[in-house]
Amino acid sequence: MAQKGVQLDQDAFSCSICLDLLKDPVTTPCGHSYCMNCIKTHWDEEEEKKIHSCPQCRQTFTPRPVLLKNTMLAVLVEELKKTGLQAAPADHCYAGPEDVVCDFCTGRKLKALKSCLVCLVSYCEKHLQPHFESPAFEKHKLVEPSKKLQENICSRHDEVMKMFCRTDQQSICYLCSVEEHKGHDTVSAAAERTERQRELEVSRQNIQQRIQDREKDVKVLQQEAEAINRSADEAVEDSEKIFTELIRLMEKRRSDVKQQVRSQQQTEVSRVKELQEKLEQEITELKRKDAELKQLSHTEDHNQFLHNYPSVSALSESTDSSSIKIRPLRYFVDVTAAVSEVRDKLQDALSEKWKNISLTRRKVDVLLPQPEPKTRAEFLKYSREITLDPNTANTYLLLSEGNRRATYLSQQQSYSRHPDRFTGWLQVLSRESLTGRCYWEVKWRGGRVDVAVAYKNMSRAGISDECEFRHNDKSWALTFDQNSFKFWYNKVQTPVSGPRSSRVGVYLDHRAGILSFYSVSETMTLLHRVQTTFTQPLYAGLGLYHPHGSAAEFCKLK
């Protein structure tokens, strides 16, 4: 307590403007003291008003008072400094605009340390002491300083509101409970607080659980973003390499064609020039012979004419001009045509494959998973046009309807050899790879049919389990015939119940690992759903069995 007394004495020697110990203290006519510079600055700011006031009591002075140093205060302040004590920092003593003030302090108020819910008053450290020292205050409730204490007073009865009306959901005082809230469901504010506190804790637990869940989701999304970036970087890098190789190949082929044409050009031109030179030599020889014959024809001496005629009339062997055939001016048109054909085929191939490249681009599902569609209209939002790849079709399967239908025939088709072809089982895969959300439908007739999805690296050659839908871990298949449905994966079959239909819908959410089969009629009936993790793009597949003529077709969906 002695220290607190020193503190009060110390505050008495502090400037109320800078809140520090007085420097060159001066006293205004009203008796308040300030630092010389502090009060001068204050009055300089008021100079335009021609009225000067005391910052504490607001008394005004006209004209501006002459300030003289208060020598007594100056001495006292110097003595106080020698004791080693400093003025308490303002933010630890005096209340600022945002602070709760002590209701008991007079003059410049200190910050409140606590508020009392019984007294409805806020106290600084000094004025709070009775609450700690007197038994009369033992049951008082002290809380952190609050500016809203008056909200605890009933505006109607000017009483502390210690009750709560559950009927009207508002705080009330005791008099309210026996007057306008009479007959209502009322409890003490403490009891209601206890009940609400329990609800609050439950809410906090739910919130904390949601925070944990969302933090896990955020981590998953971060991993997803990293995976997307990594995959995109790899795709760009690989594509750049492939296109560079393709460009290099095209450049080489262009150079080869140019070299071949120029070489052939040189050969043909040389041959023509050689023949041309022979003909020109023959012309010269013929002109010379013609001149000799002309000269001989003018010889008047008959004997001389007959003597010279045998030697002059003899002609050298002539070049066979009939063997020279001038072709139309289309010497290298066939080369141009061949290059054009290559260009057209390359454009067609690029256009066809570019569709697949474009189809693989999709919005990345970085939001919360969407629910699986329920109605056929909702499924059709994800519909994909699927065609069969002839390079994968078993030779006993005939592809038709724009490569959407596969039919089992007794005679082999004339397909070329290809490493992707199923050689043993009557199966075929789609051209298109399937990722993201996809939906397609298959209609069928005849005997048993497999509607399947498979990885591209599924084995193809032979009749082993690794090559047949259903019997390996690289394919999933729904097998159906006239009597039953069965789902197969890795040699394990699962009986499937549901209405018989000649049309089956397949829904794939590749990222979510969902593969669902539906019986399609007037309604969509779920036959079987798979929940797994797909590690590669999938390809739609069809498998056919006896009898001959059995067929399955990917439907055109509108």
SVG drawing of the C-alpha trace seen along z (x, -y; Angstrom):
<svg xmlns="http://www.w3.org/2000/svg" viewBox="-50 -40 86 111">
<polyline fill="none" stroke="black" stroke-width="0.4" points="0.0,0.0 3.0,-2.3 4.0,-1.9 0.5,-2.9 0.8,-6.1 4.0,-7.0 2.3,-6.3 -0.5,-8.8 2.1,-11.4 3.9,-10.7 0.7,-11.1 0.3,-14.5 3.5,-15.7 2.7,-14.3 1.6,-16.5 -1.9,-15.6 -1.0,-16.3 2.1,-14.1 1.4,-11.9 5.0,-12.1 6.8,-13.8 6.6,-17.6 9.4,-19.3 9.8,-23.0 6.5,-23.1 4.3,-26.1 0.9,-26.8 -2.1,-28.3 -4.3,-30.9 -6.8,-28.2 -4.1,-26.4 -3.3,-23.4 0.3,-22.6 1.8,-21.4 5.1,-21.1 6.0,-24.4 6.2,-22.9 3.0,-20.9 0.8,-23.8 2.4,-26.2 1.7,-23.6 -1.8,-23.2 -2.5,-27.0 -0.7,-27.4 -3.3,-25.0 -6.1,-27.2 -4.6,-30.5 -7.1,-30.9 -10.0,-30.9 -8.4,-33.7 -9.6,-31.8 -7.2,-29.7 -8.5,-27.0 -7.2,-24.6 -7.0,-21.0 -8.3,-19.8 -11.0,-22.2 -11.7,-23.8 -11.6,-27.3 -10.9,-29.9 -8.5,-32.8 -8.5,-36.0 -5.9,-37.2 -3.4,-34.3 -1.8,-34.1 1.9,-34.7 3.5,-31.5 6.2,-31.6 8.1,-28.6 6.8,-27.2 10.1,-27.0 8.7,-25.1 7.2,-22.4 10.4,-22.2 12.4,-21.5 9.9,-18.8 10.0,-17.1 13.8,-17.0 13.7,-15.5 11.2,-12.9 13.5,-12.0 16.4,-11.5 14.4,-8.8 14.6,-6.7 10.8,-6.6 9.3,-7.3 5.7,-8.2 3.7,-5.1 3.2,-4.4 0.0,-6.0 -1.4,-2.7 -1.1,-1.1 -2.8,-3.9 -5.0,-6.2 -8.0,-5.1 -7.9,-5.7 -10.9,-6.2 -11.3,-2.5 -10.8,-1.5 -13.4,-0.9 -12.9,-3.7 -13.0,-3.3 -16.4,-4.7 -14.9,-5.8 -11.9,-7.8 -12.2,-11.6 -10.4,-13.9 -8.4,-11.9 -9.8,-8.4 -7.7,-5.2 -8.5,-2.1 -10.8,0.4 -9.3,3.7 -12.7,5.5 -16.4,4.9 -18.8,6.1 -22.1,7.6 -23.7,7.0 -22.6,3.4 -22.8,2.8 -19.7,0.6 -16.2,0.9 -13.1,0.5 -9.5,-0.3 -6.9,1.6 -7.1,-0.8 -10.9,-1.0 -11.2,2.7 -9.4,3.6 -12.5,3.5 -14.0,6.4 -11.0,8.5 -10.7,7.3 -14.3,6.9 -16.5,9.9 -19.5,7.9 -18.3,8.3 -17.6,12.0 -20.6,13.0 -20.1,10.2 -19.3,11.5 -16.2,9.9 -15.7,10.0 -13.5,8.5 -14.1,4.7 -17.3,4.1 -18.9,1.0 -22.3,2.8 -23.0,3.1 -26.0,0.8 -27.6,3.3 -28.1,5.5 -30.5,3.0 -34.2,3.4 -35.3,0.2 -38.8,0.6 -38.0,1.2 -34.4,0.1 -33.5,3.4 -30.7,5.9 -32.0,8.5 -31.3,11.8 -34.1,13.8 -34.6,15.1 -38.0,15.6 -37.8,18.6 -41.2,17.8 -40.1,14.5 -36.4,15.4 -35.2,12.3 -33.5,11.3 -35.8,9.8 -35.7,8.6 -37.6,10.2 -40.4,7.6 -40.9,8.4 -41.4,12.1 -44.4,11.2 -45.9,8.6 -45.8,8.6 -44.0,12.0 -46.3,13.6 -47.2,17.2 -44.3,17.4 -41.6,20.0 -39.0,18.2 -35.7,19.3 -32.7,17.7 -30.2,16.2 -27.6,18.6 -29.8,21.7 -30.4,20.5 -26.7,19.9 -25.9,23.4 -28.3,24.9 -27.0,22.7 -23.5,23.4 -24.1,27.1 -25.5,26.4 -22.5,24.1 -20.1,26.9 -21.9,29.3 -21.8,26.7 -18.1,26.1 -17.5,29.9 -19.3,29.9 -17.4,26.9 -14.1,28.4 -15.0,31.7 -15.9,29.7 -12.6,27.8 -10.7,31.1 -12.7,32.4 -12.1,29.3 -8.5,29.3 -8.3,32.8 -10.2,31.7 -7.7,28.8 -4.8,31.2 -6.4,33.5 -7.0,30.5 -3.4,29.4 -2.3,32.9 -4.7,32.8 -3.4,29.5 0.2,30.8 -0.8,34.0 -2.6,31.9 0.5,29.6 2.8,32.6 0.6,34.4 0.3,31.3 4.0,30.6 4.7,34.2 2.1,34.1 3.5,30.8 7.0,32.1 6.1,35.4 4.0,33.7 6.8,31.4 9.2,34.3 6.6,36.2 5.9,33.1 9.6,32.4 10.2,36.0 7.2,35.6 8.6,32.4 12.1,33.9 10.6,36.8 8.6,34.5 11.7,32.4 13.6,35.6 10.9,36.8 10.7,33.4 14.5,33.4 14.3,37.0 11.6,36.1 13.4,33.0 16.7,34.9 15.0,37.7 13.2,35.3 16.4,33.3 18.3,36.4 15.7,37.7 15.6,34.3 19.3,34.3 19.3,37.8 16.4,37.1 17.8,33.8 21.2,35.4 19.6,38.1 17.6,35.6 20.7,33.4 22.8,36.4 20.2,37.3 19.8,33.7 23.6,33.5 23.5,36.6 20.7,35.2 22.4,31.9 25.6,33.7 23.6,35.7 22.0,32.5 25.4,31.0 26.6,34.2 23.4,34.2 23.9,30.5 27.5,31.2 26.4,34.2 23.6,32.2 26.1,29.5 28.4,32.2 25.4,33.7 24.4,30.3 27.9,29.6 27.9,33.0 24.6,32.3 26.1,29.3 29.1,31.3 28.8,31.1 31.3,33.9 29.3,37.1 32.3,39.3 33.4,37.3 29.8,37.3 29.6,41.1 33.0,41.5 32.3,39.4 28.6,40.4 29.1,43.7 31.3,42.1 29.2,38.9 25.8,40.5 26.6,43.0 24.9,41.8 25.8,42.6 23.3,44.6 20.5,42.3 19.3,41.9 15.9,43.6 13.7,40.6 10.7,42.8 11.9,43.9 11.6,40.4 8.2,40.0 7.3,36.7 5.2,37.3 2.7,34.6 4.2,32.0 3.4,34.1 6.8,35.5 6.6,35.2 2.9,34.8 2.8,38.3 5.2,37.1 3.0,34.2 0.0,36.4 1.7,38.9 2.8,36.1 -0.7,34.6 -2.1,38.0 0.3,38.3 -0.8,34.8 -4.5,35.7 -4.0,38.9 -2.0,37.0 -4.6,34.4 -7.3,37.0 -5.3,38.8 -4.6,35.6 -8.2,34.6 -9.4,38.0 -6.8,38.1 -7.3,34.5 -10.9,35.3 -9.5,37.7 -7.0,35.2 -9.7,32.5 -12.1,34.9 -9.5,35.7 -9.4,32.0 -11.9,31.4 -12.6,29.2 -10.7,30.4 -13.0,31.5 -11.6,29.4 -14.9,28.9 -16.7,31.3 -17.8,34.5 -21.1,34.1 -23.9,36.6 -24.5,39.4 -27.3,38.5 -30.7,39.9 -32.8,39.4 -31.9,40.3 -31.9,36.6 -29.3,36.0 -27.2,39.0 -27.4,37.7 -25.6,34.5 -22.5,36.7 -23.2,38.7 -20.2,39.7 -20.3,40.9 -18.3,44.1 -17.0,46.0 -15.3,49.3 -11.6,49.7 -11.3,52.1 -7.7,52.7 -8.9,54.4 -11.8,56.4 -11.6,60.2 -11.7,61.4 -15.1,63.1 -16.7,59.8 -18.2,57.6 -18.2,53.9 -21.0,51.7 -23.1,48.6 -20.1,46.4 -18.1,48.8 -20.8,48.6 -22.2,52.2 -20.4,55.5 -22.0,58.7 -20.7,62.3 -20.4,64.1 -19.3,67.6 -16.8,66.5 -13.7,64.5 -13.4,60.9 -10.4,59.6 -8.8,57.5 -5.1,56.7 -2.7,58.0 -2.4,55.7 -0.9,56.1 -4.0,54.6 -6.4,57.2 -8.1,59.8 -7.1,63.1 -8.9,65.6 -12.0,64.1 -14.8,62.4 -14.1,58.9 -13.5,55.4 -12.6,52.1 -13.5,48.5 -11.3,45.9 -12.0,43.4 -10.4,43.3 -12.7,42.6 -11.9,40.2 -13.9,37.8 -17.7,38.3 -19.0,40.3 -22.3,42.0 -23.2,44.4 -25.8,47.0 -25.5,50.4 -28.4,52.2 -28.1,55.9 -29.8,58.9 -29.1,62.6 -27.0,64.6 -24.8,63.7 -23.1,60.3 -20.4,58.6 -20.6,54.8 -17.2,54.0 -14.6,51.4 -10.9,52.2 -7.4,50.7 -5.5,50.4 -2.7,52.6 -5.0,55.6 -3.6,58.7 -5.0,59.5 -3.3,62.6 -4.8,66.0 -7.5,67.4 -6.0,67.0 -7.8,65.3 -5.7,62.2 -7.3,61.7 -10.9,62.2 -13.2,59.5 -14.3,60.6 -11.3,62.8 -8.5,60.3 -7.9,57.1 -7.7,54.9 -11.4,55.1 -14.9,54.9 -17.9,56.5 -21.6,56.9 -22.6,60.1 -26.3,60.6 -28.4,62.9 -32.1,63.7 -32.2,65.1 -29.8,63.3 -27.3,60.5 -23.9,61.1 -21.1,58.7 -17.6,59.9 -14.2,58.7 -11.0,60.6 -12.8,64.0 -15.3,63.1 -18.9,63.0 -21.7,61.2 -25.4,62.0 -27.3,59.0 -31.1,58.5 -33.1,56.0 -35.6,55.7 -34.7,57.3 -34.0,54.7 -32.4,54.8 -30.6,51.6 -28.0,51.1 -26.7,47.7 -23.1,47.3 -22.1,44.3 -18.4,43.7 -17.0,41.2 -13.3,41.9 -11.9,39.6 -14.4,40.7 -13.8,44.4 -17.5,45.0 -18.7,47.4 -22.5,48.0 -24.7,50.2 -28.4,49.4 -31.3,51.1 -32.8,48.5 -36.5,48.4 -39.0,45.8 -37.0,45.5 -33.3,45.9 -32.9,49.0 -29.5,49.5 -28.2,53.0 -24.7,52.8 -22.3,50.1 -18.5,50.4 -16.5,48.2 -12.8,48.5 -9.7,46.5 -9.0,46.3 -5.3,45.9 -5.5,45.5 -7.9,44.2 -10.6,46.8 -11.9,48.1 -15.5,49.3 -15.6,52.9 -18.1,55.5 -17.8,59.2 -20.1,61.6 -20.8,65.3 -23.0,67.9 -25.2,68.1 -24.0,66.6 -25.7,63.3 -25.5,62.0 -24.9,58.3 -24.3,55.3 -24.3,51.6 -23.3,48.3 -26.4,46.2 -26.5,42.7 -27.7,40.5 -29.4,37.2"/>
</svg>
